[in-house]
Amino acid sequence: MIGPISQINSPGGLSEKETSSLISNEELKNIITQLETDIADGSWFHKNYSRTDVKVMPALVTQANNKYPEMNLNFVTSPLDLSIEIKNVIENGVGSSRFIINMGEDGIHFSVIDYKHINGKTSLILFEPANFNSMGPAMLAIRAKTAIERYQLPDCHFSMVEMDIQRSSSECGIFSLALAKKLYTERDNLLKIHEDNIKGILSDGENPLPHDKLDPYLPVTFYKHTQGKKRLNEYLNTNPQGVGTVVNKKNETIFNRFDNNKSIIDGKELSVSAHKKRIAEYKTLLKV
């Protein structure tokens, strides 16, 4: 059985032994087999995997923290708990951390918050993998903002930014996990966005930063799982240096990677990369 997600809400999460007790190996193998079948027969785009991601996310967060002990990745199951989690991080003197947050009991949507403490000031930036035109992303962002404001965290600067790289319906969890890891591994390249957030240059704190304004801040590696070719072209028009940049260990550029993960759905070219990422992440939890 997959254990209760409330057991994992802090950096470091559970030990490998505890993690193994949360997930049935047989159940996970069956899930992975179905995911692979969905990609093979092309049904992946029309299926909803969000409830499975909610169940598995705590173990994935633990796995990520085991791989990157200084990432300080937290899984917060409801925005109601967000301020307490952030307050604990500040009081413990943590310099940087990430929070994958879910909608709460009445729905499923994930986004990720990057936290950085700079010269006594707190910078919090919510990264939305889709865009704020949809109900789920908009509602989660409002709830997160309200929760942070309610606790009046000292010298805290909060902004919401949209990536607009997700096109399928239920991959927000996998996108948020991938973005959380990227926020850690690319942390040295994110100092300017946090400094501009603190200065009030990034946004006014009320309105989300649209994707075209966000693109100049982020390296091309953040766009590895972008599902639409048009969106990828938009990013590269702003960041032409990203065209020839190698984005992975396979020596692929961002366009090579898109083409190697391309699928035609309803006459449109879409990348299945995020769905393959889910399978790869789930497989890391399998026990020999």
C-alpha positions in Angstrom: 0.0 0.0 0.0 1.0 3.6 -0.6 1.3 5.3 2.7 -0.3 8.6 3.8 1.3 11.6 2.1 1.1 13.6 5.4 4.1 11.5 6.6 6.5 13.5 4.3 6.4 17.2 4.7 9.9 18.2 5.6 13.4 18.4 4.1 15.1 15.0 3.9 11.7 13.2 4.2 11.9 9.5 5.2 14.8 7.1 5.1 15.1 4.6 2.2 13.8 1.9 4.5 10.8 3.9 5.5 10.1 4.9 1.9 10.1 1.3 0.8 7.4 0.5 3.3 5.1 3.2 1.8 4.8 1.7 -1.7 4.0 -1.8 -2.9 6.6 -2.8 -5.4 4.1 -4.9 -7.3 1.6 -2.0 -7.5 4.3 0.3 -8.7 5.4 -2.2 -11.4 1.8 -2.4 -12.6 1.5 1.3 -12.8 4.7 1.7 -14.8 3.6 -1.1 -17.2 0.3 0.8 -17.9 2.2 4.1 -18.3 4.5 2.5 -20.9 1.5 1.0 -22.7 -0.2 4.4 -22.8 2.8 6.0 -24.5 3.1 3.1 -27.0 -0.6 3.2 -28.1 -0.8 7.0 -28.0 -3.5 7.3 -25.3 -1.2 9.2 -22.9 -2.5 12.6 -23.8 -6.1 11.9 -23.0 -5.5 10.1 -19.7 -5.4 11.7 -16.2 -2.5 10.5 -13.9 -2.8 13.2 -11.3 -4.2 11.0 -8.5 -1.4 8.6 -8.9 1.2 11.4 -8.8 -0.4 12.6 -5.5 0.1 9.2 -4.0 3.6 8.7 -5.2 4.9 12.3 -4.8 6.0 11.9 -1.1 8.3 9.1 -2.1 9.6 11.0 -5.1 10.4 14.0 -2.9 12.2 11.7 -0.4 14.2 10.2 -3.3 15.1 13.7 -4.6 16.4 14.8 -1.2 18.4 11.6 -0.9 20.0 12.4 -4.3 20.5 16.1 -3.5 20.8 16.4 0.3 21.1 20.2 0.1 18.1 20.7 -2.1 15.7 21.0 0.9 12.7 19.9 -1.1 9.4 19.9 0.8 6.0 18.5 -0.3 3.2 20.6 1.1 -0.2 19.0 0.6 -2.2 22.1 1.1 -1.5 25.9 0.9 -2.9 26.1 4.4 0.3 24.5 5.6 2.6 26.6 3.4 3.4 29.5 5.8 4.3 27.2 8.7 6.7 25.3 6.4 8.3 28.5 5.2 8.4 29.9 8.7 10.2 26.8 9.9 12.7 27.0 7.1 13.5 30.7 8.0 13.8 30.0 11.7 16.1 27.1 11.0 18.5 29.4 9.1 18.1 27.5 5.8 19.5 29.7 3.0 17.5 28.1 0.1 14.7 25.6 -0.2 12.0 24.4 -2.6 8.3 23.6 -1.9 6.1 21.5 -4.2 2.6 22.5 -3.2 -0.7 20.8 -4.0 -4.2 22.4 -4.1 -5.5 20.7 -1.0 -8.4 18.4 -0.2 -10.8 19.8 -2.8 -8.7 19.3 -5.9 -5.3 18.4 -7.5 -2.9 20.9 -8.9 0.8 21.2 -8.3 3.2 24.1 -8.6 6.6 24.7 -7.0 8.0 27.6 -4.9 11.7 28.5 -4.8 12.8 30.1 -1.6 16.0 32.1 -1.1 17.2 34.1 1.9 19.4 37.1 0.8 20.8 39.6 3.3 18.1 39.1 5.8 15.3 39.2 3.2 13.1 36.4 2.0 12.4 35.8 -1.7 9.6 33.4 -2.7 8.8 32.8 -6.3 6.0 30.5 -7.3 6.6 28.7 -10.7 3.5 27.6 -12.5 4.2 25.0 -15.1 1.0 25.8 -17.1 -0.5 29.3 -17.1 -2.8 31.2 -14.9 -5.7 31.3 -17.4 -7.0 27.9 -16.0 -8.9 27.5 -12.8 -6.5 25.1 -11.0 -3.3 27.2 -11.4 -5.1 30.5 -10.6 -6.8 29.1 -7.5 -3.6 27.5 -6.2 -1.7 30.7 -6.7 -4.3 32.8 -4.9 -4.4 30.3 -2.0 -0.6 30.3 -1.7 -0.4 34.1 -1.8 -3.2 34.4 0.8 -1.4 31.9 3.1 1.9 33.7 2.9 0.2 37.1 3.5 -1.8 35.8 6.5 1.3 35.0 8.5 3.0 38.3 7.6 6.4 36.8 7.3 9.1 39.4 8.0 10.7 41.2 5.0 9.1 38.6 2.6 8.8 39.2 -1.1 6.5 37.0 -3.1 6.0 36.7 -6.9 4.1 34.3 -9.2 5.5 33.4 -12.6 4.1 31.2 -15.3 6.2 28.8 -17.4 3.4 27.9 -19.9 5.3 24.7 -20.9 2.6 22.2 -20.0 -0.1 21.3 -22.5 -1.5 18.0 -21.2 -4.0 17.9 -18.4 -2.4 16.0 -15.5 1.4 16.5 -15.6 1.6 19.5 -13.2 3.1 17.2 -10.5 5.9 15.8 -12.7 6.6 19.3 -14.1 6.8 20.7 -10.6 9.2 17.9 -9.5 11.4 18.4 -12.5 11.4 22.2 -12.0 12.2 21.8 -8.3 15.3 19.8 -9.2 16.3 22.4 -11.8 15.8 25.2 -9.4 18.4 23.5 -7.2 20.9 22.5 -9.9 20.7 25.9 -11.6 20.6 27.9 -8.4 23.7 29.9 -9.3 21.9 31.2 -12.4 18.8 32.3 -10.5 20.3 34.9 -8.2 19.2 37.8 -10.5 15.5 36.7 -10.5 15.5 36.6 -6.7 17.3 39.9 -6.4 14.8 41.5 -8.8 12.0 39.9 -6.8 13.2 41.5 -3.6 13.7 44.9 -5.3 10.1 44.8 -6.7 11.4 44.7 -10.3 10.2 41.2 -11.1 6.5 41.9 -10.4 4.2 44.0 -8.3 3.4 41.0 -6.1 -0.3 41.1 -7.2 -0.2 40.1 -10.9 1.6 37.0 -12.2 4.6 37.5 -14.4 3.7 36.3 -17.9 6.0 33.7 -19.6 7.5 36.1 -22.1 8.7 38.3 -19.3 10.0 35.2 -17.4 12.0 33.7 -20.3 15.0 36.0 -20.1 15.7 34.9 -16.5 15.9 31.2 -17.1 18.5 28.9 -18.8 17.3 26.7 -21.6 17.5 23.6 -19.4 14.3 24.7 -17.7 12.5 24.0 -21.0 13.5 20.4 -21.5 10.0 19.0 -21.1 8.1 21.8 -22.9 5.3 20.1 -24.6 4.6 22.5 -27.5 6.9 23.4 -30.3 5.5 26.9 -30.6 6.2 27.6 -26.9 9.8 26.4 -27.4 10.2 28.7 -30.4 9.0 31.6 -28.3 11.6 31.0 -25.6 14.4 30.6 -28.2 13.4 33.8 -29.9 14.1 35.6 -26.7 17.2 33.4 -25.9 18.8 32.5 -29.2 21.9 31.3 -27.4 19.9 28.4 -26.2 19.5 26.9 -29.7 22.9 25.2 -29.7 23.2 24.5 -26.0 23.5 20.9 -24.9 20.8 20.2 -22.4 21.5 16.6 -21.2 24.0 13.8 -21.0 22.9 12.5 -24.4 24.5 15.6 -26.0 21.1 16.8 -27.3 20.1 20.3 -28.0 16.6 21.5 -27.0 15.3 20.9 -30.5 17.0 17.5 -30.8 15.4 16.5 -27.6 11.9 17.7 -28.7 12.2 15.8 -32.0 13.3 12.7 -30.2 10.3 12.8 -27.9 7.8 14.1 -30.5 4.3 12.6 -30.9 1.5 13.6 -33.2 -1.7 14.1 -31.2 -4.9 15.4 -32.9 -2.7 16.7 -35.7 -0.4 18.6 -33.4 3.3 18.0 -32.5 3.6 17.4 -28.8 6.5 16.2 -26.7 5.9 13.1 -24.6 9.0 13.9 -22.5 7.1 14.7 -19.3 5.3 11.3 -19.5 8.6 9.5 -20.0 10.0 11.5 -17.0 7.2 10.2 -14.9 8.1 6.6 -15.8 11.8 7.2 -15.1 11.0 8.8 -11.7 8.6 5.9 -10.7 11.3 3.4 -11.7 13.8 4.9 -9.3 11.4 3.8 -6.5 11.4 0.2 -7.5 13.2 -2.2 -5.2 15.4 -4.9 -6.6 
